[in-house]
Amino acid sequence: MIESLSALLKLMRDNGAERIYAKKLAPNDNSKNQLYLGGGFGALNIIPHGEIITDKRKLAGSKQDRPKASVSFFWIDEDGRHQAPEAQLILYPDYPEVRMSGFLKRCKEAPSEIMRVRDPGRVLFMGMTSDGDVLGYATDALSAITAELNARSWQPVGVFLELPTDPFSKKSPKVMLLDELRRIYELQWIASQRLAKDGSRMPYKASNAGGYTLEAELGIIPNGVAEPDFMGWEIKQYSVRNFKRYAPKSAVTLMTPEPNGGFYKDYGVETFVRKYGYPDKKGKPDRLNVGGTYTCQKSYHANTGLRMALRGFNPSDQTIDLDGGIMLLDREEEIAASWSFKGMMEHWNRKHAQAAYVPSLYRDPPPEYSFGSRILLCEQTDFLLFLKAFATGTVYLDPGIKLEKISSSKPSKKCRSQFRIKHRDITQMYHHSEEISLLG
């Protein structure tokens, strides 16, 4: 029997948990009424989940079909993991809110005596692993673990409380991250580098070397996986001219998802660029580009003949049809490229629950980076905030798509669909943000 909070945290960590949360359960949080995970879609940033699909069976009183996503959920105890194969997240766009259901079905070892009742004082602990599994453990009001949880203050994250992964440490992942960033700041100038797959350091001189250098100091091996970088935190480096004003040199790239619909998806990048691209503006021969800035406020782009549209989202009441999306339309109103809300939501949820924005300076020779002492920490985002910002033009599409050697039999292509925002507006993407000085 697990008798203390520290023993439970250790069990979670031994089973692979990298982030651990607790939710104090309300009477309606049970297997009959489902588990309420908060208003909006913020819970999707915390709980790993599968593809969002639409169940065509409509809920009573709802005007929309029911979107849902599977969860790889396991109840844990001293004997190991016990899968609840029917666990899933249910999205209610009408409200909006997220709930979880099926967490007891087909799992004999599930704590049914706790999760089927309406008793006050119950707590659900959830651990998130790097493999995308969710570990669950429930306690009642009389448990010593519950008493220990209630006796201390914890960092709230939506409807959850964030707990340390180290059972013997009082440091939260946020504090541990700041400790590491303070250490890196004190190093001053660091050789431009990145980590190889085996963890060894290697020189690196590309234009994006600042981010790789910071990640190398944090022990992050580049893997191209859309998951947070450091203990649940996404690390975003940005270049500044000096550490007095901290003025960013460029906009922040939020994400770079490929279109999953329209002419782009149906016929491929090369055909898309040949249809909508234009000769390189700097005179580079044998090259076509698709670039520019696209917002819902602008008309057709002079070079591509494309305009941006947002279908299925109402900014005034923030209601959303998850079968909608972001679209590039040509002058015939044909969809040149599109990004479905479901696909965009999954991409956003994995990377932006918690983000740290770190300023950097560059000098050469040799190429070196120094990282600043003023860190912007942003937490508790929601995909609805992204859509609201996109609807107003605060977030915009800035594609960097090109086709080189177009007259050859094997032209080379570059695909990069950038959704960007000015650094001064980044806090609009989160419910909570703060600027931290590593000096005090």
C-alpha positions as CSV (number, residue, x, y, z in Angstrom):
1,M,0.0,0.0,0.0
2,I,1.2,3.5,-0.9
3,E,1.2,5.5,2.3
4,S,2.7,8.9,1.5
5,L,2.8,11.5,-1.2
6,S,6.5,11.1,-1.7
7,A,6.1,7.3,-2.2
8,L,3.4,8.0,-4.8
9,L,5.6,10.5,-6.6
10,K,8.4,8.0,-6.6
11,L,6.1,5.3,-8.0
12,M,5.0,7.7,-10.8
13,R,8.6,8.6,-11.6
14,D,9.7,5.0,-11.6
15,N,7.0,4.3,-14.1
16,G,8.3,7.0,-16.4
17,A,6.3,10.1,-15.4
18,E,8.1,13.4,-16.4
19,R,5.2,15.7,-15.3
20,I,2.8,15.0,-12.4
21,Y,-0.5,16.7,-11.6
22,A,-3.3,16.4,-9.1
23,K,-6.9,17.2,-9.5
24,K,-9.2,17.7,-6.5
25,L,-12.4,16.0,-7.6
26,A,-15.8,17.6,-7.5
27,P,-18.9,15.5,-6.8
28,N,-19.7,15.3,-10.5
29,D,-16.2,14.0,-11.3
30,N,-17.1,10.4,-11.5
31,S,-17.5,7.6,-14.1
32,K,-21.2,8.5,-14.7
33,N,-20.8,12.2,-15.2
34,Q,-17.3,12.0,-16.7
35,L,-14.2,13.8,-15.4
36,Y,-14.3,17.6,-15.9
37,L,-10.9,18.9,-17.2
38,G,-11.6,22.6,-17.5
39,G,-13.2,25.1,-19.8
40,G,-11.8,25.7,-23.2
41,F,-9.3,23.3,-24.6
42,G,-6.4,24.0,-22.3
43,A,-6.5,20.4,-20.9
44,L,-5.4,19.1,-24.3
45,N,-2.0,20.8,-23.7
46,I,-1.5,18.8,-20.5
47,I,-2.9,15.4,-21.2
48,P,-1.2,13.4,-24.1
49,H,-3.8,12.1,-26.5
50,G,-4.3,10.5,-29.9
51,E,-5.8,12.0,-33.1
52,I,-8.9,14.0,-32.6
53,I,-11.8,12.4,-34.5
54,T,-15.5,13.2,-34.8
55,D,-18.0,10.8,-33.5
56,K,-21.1,11.3,-35.6
57,R,-23.4,10.3,-32.8
58,K,-24.6,13.6,-31.5
59,L,-25.0,14.4,-27.8
60,A,-28.5,15.3,-26.5
61,G,-29.1,19.0,-26.9
62,S,-25.9,19.6,-28.9
63,K,-25.8,21.1,-32.4
64,Q,-22.4,19.6,-33.2
65,D,-21.0,16.1,-33.6
66,R,-18.8,14.9,-30.7
67,P,-15.0,15.2,-31.2
68,K,-12.9,12.9,-29.1
69,A,-9.4,11.6,-28.7
70,S,-8.1,8.4,-27.2
71,V,-5.8,8.4,-24.2
72,S,-3.2,5.8,-23.3
73,F,-4.3,5.6,-19.7
74,F,-3.0,3.3,-17.0
75,W,-3.9,3.0,-13.3
76,I,-0.8,2.2,-11.3
77,D,-0.1,0.5,-8.0
78,E,2.8,-1.5,-6.4
79,D,2.0,-4.3,-8.8
80,G,2.6,-2.2,-11.9
81,R,0.4,-0.7,-14.7
82,H,-3.2,-1.6,-15.5
83,Q,-4.5,-0.2,-18.7
84,A,-7.9,1.3,-19.1
85,P,-8.4,0.8,-22.8
86,E,-11.6,2.8,-23.2
87,A,-10.2,6.0,-21.7
88,Q,-10.7,9.0,-24.0
89,L,-11.1,12.8,-24.0
90,I,-14.4,14.2,-25.1
91,L,-14.5,17.8,-26.5
92,Y,-17.6,19.9,-26.2
93,P,-17.2,22.8,-28.6
94,D,-20.6,24.2,-27.6
95,Y,-19.4,25.3,-24.2
96,P,-16.4,24.8,-24.8
97,E,-14.8,22.3,-22.4
98,V,-13.0,19.0,-22.2
99,R,-13.9,15.9,-20.2
100,M,-12.5,12.4,-19.8
101,S,-14.6,9.2,-19.9
102,G,-14.0,5.4,-20.0
103,F,-11.3,5.4,-17.4
104,L,-12.8,2.5,-15.5
105,K,-14.1,0.4,-18.3
106,R,-12.4,-3.0,-18.9
107,C,-9.9,-2.4,-16.1
108,K,-10.4,-4.7,-13.1
109,E,-7.7,-3.0,-11.1
110,A,-9.2,0.5,-11.5
111,P,-10.2,2.3,-8.2
112,S,-13.9,2.0,-8.9
113,E,-14.8,2.5,-5.3
114,I,-13.3,6.0,-5.5
115,M,-14.1,7.0,-9.1
116,R,-17.8,5.9,-9.2
117,V,-19.0,7.9,-6.2
118,R,-19.7,11.5,-5.5
119,D,-17.8,11.8,-2.2
120,P,-16.1,15.1,-1.5
121,G,-12.4,15.3,-0.9
122,R,-11.2,12.7,-3.5
123,V,-8.1,13.4,-5.5
124,L,-6.9,12.1,-8.9
125,F,-3.2,12.1,-9.5
126,M,-2.0,11.9,-13.1
127,G,1.6,11.4,-14.4
128,M,2.5,12.1,-18.0
129,T,5.3,10.1,-19.6
130,S,7.6,10.9,-22.6
131,D,5.9,8.0,-24.5
132,G,2.5,9.7,-24.3
133,D,1.1,7.5,-21.6
134,V,-1.0,8.8,-18.7
135,L,-0.6,7.2,-15.3
136,G,-3.5,7.5,-12.8
137,Y,-3.9,7.0,-9.0
138,A,-6.9,8.0,-7.0
139,T,-7.2,8.7,-3.2
140,D,-10.2,9.4,-1.0
141,A,-10.7,12.1,1.6
142,L,-9.3,10.0,4.4
143,S,-6.1,9.0,2.7
144,A,-2.8,10.2,4.2
145,I,-1.7,11.2,0.7
146,T,-4.7,13.5,0.3
147,A,-4.0,15.1,3.7
148,E,-0.4,15.7,2.7
149,L,-1.5,17.2,-0.6
150,N,-3.9,19.5,1.1
151,A,-1.3,20.6,3.7
152,R,1.0,22.2,1.1
153,S,0.6,24.9,-1.6
154,W,1.2,23.9,-5.3
155,Q,1.4,25.6,-8.6
156,P,-2.1,25.7,-10.2
157,V,-2.3,24.8,-13.9
158,G,-5.9,25.2,-15.0
159,V,-8.0,22.8,-12.9
160,F,-4.8,20.9,-11.9
161,L,-2.1,21.3,-9.4
162,E,1.5,20.7,-10.6
163,L,3.6,18.5,-8.4
164,P,7.4,17.8,-8.4
165,T,8.6,14.7,-10.1
166,D,11.4,14.4,-7.5
167,P,9.7,13.2,-4.3
168,F,12.5,14.5,-2.2
169,S,12.7,17.9,-3.8
170,K,10.5,20.9,-3.2
171,K,11.5,22.4,-6.6
172,S,8.9,22.5,-9.3
173,P,9.9,21.9,-13.0
174,K,9.7,25.7,-13.4
175,V,12.2,26.4,-10.7
176,M,14.5,23.7,-12.0
177,L,14.3,25.2,-15.5
178,L,15.2,28.7,-14.1
179,D,18.1,27.2,-12.2
180,E,19.4,25.8,-15.5
181,L,18.9,29.0,-17.4
182,R,20.7,30.9,-14.6
183,R,23.7,28.5,-14.9
184,I,23.7,29.0,-18.7
185,Y,23.5,32.8,-18.3
186,E,26.5,32.8,-16.0
187,L,28.6,30.9,-18.6
188,Q,28.4,34.1,-20.7
189,W,29.8,33.2,-24.2
190,I,29.2,29.6,-25.4
191,A,30.6,28.1,-28.6
192,S,27.9,27.6,-31.3
193,Q,27.0,23.9,-31.2
194,R,24.3,21.2,-31.2
195,L,24.0,17.7,-29.7
196,A,24.4,14.7,-31.9
197,K,22.1,11.7,-31.5
198,D,24.5,10.1,-29.1
199,G,24.6,13.2,-26.9
200,S,28.0,14.4,-27.9
201,R,28.6,18.0,-28.7
202,M,29.4,19.1,-32.3
203,P,30.1,22.5,-33.8
204,Y,27.2,24.0,-35.6
205,K,27.1,27.3,-37.6
206,A,23.7,27.5,-39.3
207,S,21.3,30.5,-38.9
208,N,19.3,28.6,-36.3
209,A,22.3,27.7,-34.2
210,G,21.2,29.9,-31.3
211,G,18.3,27.6,-30.4
212,Y,20.5,24.5,-30.9
213,T,23.2,25.9,-28.7
214,L,20.8,26.6,-25.9
215,E,19.2,23.2,-26.2
216,A,22.7,21.6,-26.1
217,E,23.4,23.3,-22.7
218,L,20.0,22.0,-21.5
219,G,20.9,18.5,-22.7
220,I,18.2,18.4,-25.4
221,I,18.9,16.2,-28.4
222,P,17.2,17.5,-31.6
223,N,14.7,14.8,-32.7
224,G,12.1,16.7,-34.7
225,V,9.3,15.4,-32.4
226,A,6.6,17.9,-31.6
227,E,6.9,17.6,-27.8
228,P,8.1,20.0,-25.1
229,D,11.9,20.3,-24.7
230,F,12.7,20.4,-21.0
231,M,10.5,18.9,-18.2
232,G,7.3,19.9,-20.0
233,W,8.6,23.3,-21.1
234,E,9.1,24.4,-24.6
235,I,12.3,26.5,-25.0
236,K,12.1,29.3,-27.5
237,Q,15.4,31.3,-28.1
238,Y,15.2,34.6,-29.8
239,S,17.9,37.0,-31.0
240,V,18.2,40.5,-29.7
241,R,20.6,43.5,-30.5
242,N,21.7,44.0,-26.9
243,F,20.7,43.0,-23.3
244,K,19.7,46.6,-22.4
245,R,16.4,46.9,-24.4
246,Y,16.0,43.2,-25.3
247,A,14.4,44.3,-28.6
248,P,13.9,41.1,-30.8
249,K,15.4,41.1,-34.2
250,S,12.5,39.2,-35.8
251,A,9.1,37.7,-35.2
252,V,8.5,34.5,-33.2
253,T,7.7,31.4,-35.2
254,L,4.9,29.6,-33.3
255,M,4.8,26.4,-35.4
256,T,5.4,25.1,-38.9
257,P,2.7,22.5,-39.7
258,E,2.3,21.3,-43.3
259,P,-1.0,21.9,-45.0
260,N,-3.2,18.8,-44.8
261,G,-5.8,19.8,-47.4
262,G,-6.4,21.7,-50.6
263,F,-4.4,21.8,-53.9
264,Y,-1.1,21.6,-51.9
265,K,-2.1,18.3,-50.4
266,D,-3.8,16.8,-53.5
267,Y,-1.1,17.6,-56.0
268,G,2.1,18.1,-54.0
269,V,4.5,21.0,-53.3
270,E,6.1,21.2,-56.7
271,T,2.8,21.5,-58.6
272,F,1.5,24.0,-55.9
273,V,4.6,26.3,-56.4
274,R,4.4,26.1,-60.2
275,K,0.8,27.2,-60.0
276,Y,1.0,29.9,-57.4
277,G,4.7,30.8,-57.2
278,Y,6.5,33.8,-58.6
279,P,10.1,34.4,-59.8
280,D,12.6,35.1,-57.0
281,K,12.5,38.8,-56.1
282,K,16.3,39.0,-55.6
283,G,16.9,37.8,-59.1
284,K,18.1,34.2,-58.3
285,P,17.6,32.4,-61.6
286,D,15.6,29.2,-62.1
287,R,13.7,29.6,-58.9
288,L,10.0,30.1,-57.9
289,N,8.9,31.3,-54.4
290,V,5.7,31.3,-52.4
291,G,6.1,33.9,-49.7
292,G,4.5,37.0,-48.3
293,T,2.4,37.8,-45.2
294,Y,-1.2,36.4,-45.1
295,T,-3.9,37.4,-42.6
296,C,-7.7,37.4,-42.6
297,Q,-7.7,41.2,-42.9
298,K,-5.7,41.2,-46.2
299,S,-7.0,40.7,-49.7
300,Y,-5.3,38.6,-52.4
301,H,-1.6,38.8,-52.3
302,A,-0.2,40.6,-55.4
303,N,2.4,37.9,-56.1
304,T,0.6,34.7,-55.4
305,G,-3.0,35.7,-55.9
306,L,-3.9,34.0,-52.6
307,R,-5.8,35.2,-49.6
308,M,-6.4,33.8,-46.1
309,A,-9.7,32.7,-44.7
310,L,-10.8,31.3,-41.4
311,R,-13.8,28.9,-41.6
312,G,-15.6,27.4,-38.6
313,F,-14.6,29.8,-35.9
314,N,-16.7,32.7,-34.4
315,P,-14.3,35.2,-32.7
316,S,-17.2,37.0,-30.9
317,D,-18.3,34.0,-28.8
318,Q,-15.3,31.8,-29.5
319,T,-17.4,28.9,-30.7
320,I,-15.7,26.5,-33.0
321,D,-16.6,23.8,-35.5
322,L,-13.7,21.4,-35.3
323,D,-14.4,20.3,-38.9
324,G,-13.3,23.8,-40.0
325,G,-9.9,25.1,-40.7
326,I,-7.5,27.8,-41.9
327,M,-7.4,28.2,-45.7
328,L,-5.5,29.8,-48.5
329,L,-8.0,30.6,-51.3
330,D,-7.2,31.7,-54.9
331,R,-9.1,34.2,-57.0
332,E,-11.5,31.4,-58.1
333,E,-12.2,30.7,-54.4
334,E,-10.6,27.3,-54.8
335,I,-8.7,26.0,-51.7
336,A,-5.0,26.3,-52.5
337,A,-3.9,25.0,-49.1
338,S,-5.6,24.3,-45.8
339,W,-4.9,23.4,-42.2
340,S,-7.6,21.6,-40.4
341,F,-8.5,22.8,-36.9
342,K,-8.0,19.2,-35.5
343,G,-4.5,18.9,-37.0
344,M,-3.5,22.4,-35.9
345,M,-4.9,21.8,-32.4
346,E,-2.9,18.6,-32.0
347,H,0.3,20.4,-33.1
348,W,-0.3,23.4,-30.8
349,N,-1.2,21.3,-27.8
350,R,2.0,19.3,-27.8
351,K,4.3,22.2,-27.8
352,H,2.8,25.2,-26.2
353,A,1.4,24.3,-22.8
354,Q,4.4,26.0,-21.1
355,A,7.0,28.0,-22.9
356,A,10.1,29.9,-21.9
357,Y,11.4,32.7,-24.2
358,V,15.1,33.2,-23.8
359,P,17.0,36.2,-25.4
360,S,20.4,35.7,-27.0
361,L,23.4,37.6,-28.5
362,Y,25.6,36.4,-31.3
363,R,29.3,37.2,-32.1
364,D,32.0,35.8,-34.3
365,P,34.7,34.8,-35.0
366,P,34.5,32.2,-33.6
367,P,30.7,31.8,-33.6
368,E,29.4,32.2,-30.0
369,Y,26.2,32.9,-28.2
370,S,25.4,34.5,-24.9
371,F,21.9,34.1,-23.3
372,G,20.2,36.9,-21.3
373,S,19.0,37.1,-17.7
374,R,15.4,38.3,-18.5
375,I,13.2,35.3,-19.2
376,L,9.6,35.4,-20.4
377,L,7.6,32.4,-19.0
378,C,4.2,31.7,-20.5
379,E,1.7,29.2,-19.3
380,Q,-1.8,27.9,-19.7
381,T,-2.5,28.4,-23.4
382,D,-5.6,27.3,-25.3
383,F,-6.0,26.7,-29.1
384,L,-9.0,29.1,-28.9
385,L,-6.4,31.9,-28.0
386,F,-4.5,31.0,-31.2
387,L,-7.6,31.2,-33.4
388,K,-8.7,34.5,-31.8
389,A,-5.2,36.0,-32.5
390,F,-5.3,34.6,-36.0
391,A,-8.7,36.1,-36.7
392,T,-7.5,39.6,-35.7
393,G,-4.2,39.3,-37.7
394,T,-2.0,39.1,-34.6
395,V,-0.9,35.7,-35.8
396,Y,-0.2,35.4,-39.5
397,L,1.1,33.0,-42.1
398,D,4.5,33.7,-43.4
399,P,5.4,30.9,-45.8
400,G,8.9,30.2,-46.9
401,I,8.3,27.8,-49.8
402,K,10.6,27.6,-52.8
403,L,11.4,25.5,-55.8
404,E,14.9,25.7,-57.2
405,K,16.3,24.4,-60.5
406,I,12.8,24.5,-61.9
407,S,14.0,23.8,-65.5
408,S,15.7,20.6,-64.5
409,S,14.3,17.1,-64.3
410,K,14.9,17.1,-60.6
411,P,14.0,20.5,-59.0
412,S,14.8,20.9,-55.3
413,K,12.0,22.1,-53.0
414,K,11.8,23.6,-49.6
415,C,8.6,23.5,-47.6
416,R,8.1,25.7,-44.6
417,S,4.7,27.1,-43.6
418,Q,5.4,29.4,-40.7
419,F,2.7,30.7,-38.4
420,R,4.3,33.7,-36.7
421,I,3.6,36.5,-34.2
422,K,5.4,39.7,-33.1
423,H,7.3,39.1,-29.9
424,R,5.4,41.9,-28.1
425,D,2.2,40.1,-28.7
426,I,3.2,36.6,-27.5
427,T,1.6,37.0,-24.1
428,Q,-1.8,37.1,-25.9
429,M,-1.4,33.4,-26.6
430,Y,-1.4,32.4,-22.9
431,H,-3.6,33.0,-19.8
432,H,-0.6,33.6,-17.6
433,S,2.8,35.1,-18.3
434,E,5.6,36.7,-16.3
435,E,9.0,38.1,-16.9
436,I,11.6,36.6,-14.6
437,S,15.0,38.1,-13.8
438,L,17.6,35.4,-13.2
439,L,19.6,38.0,-11.3
440,G,17.1,38.3,-8.4
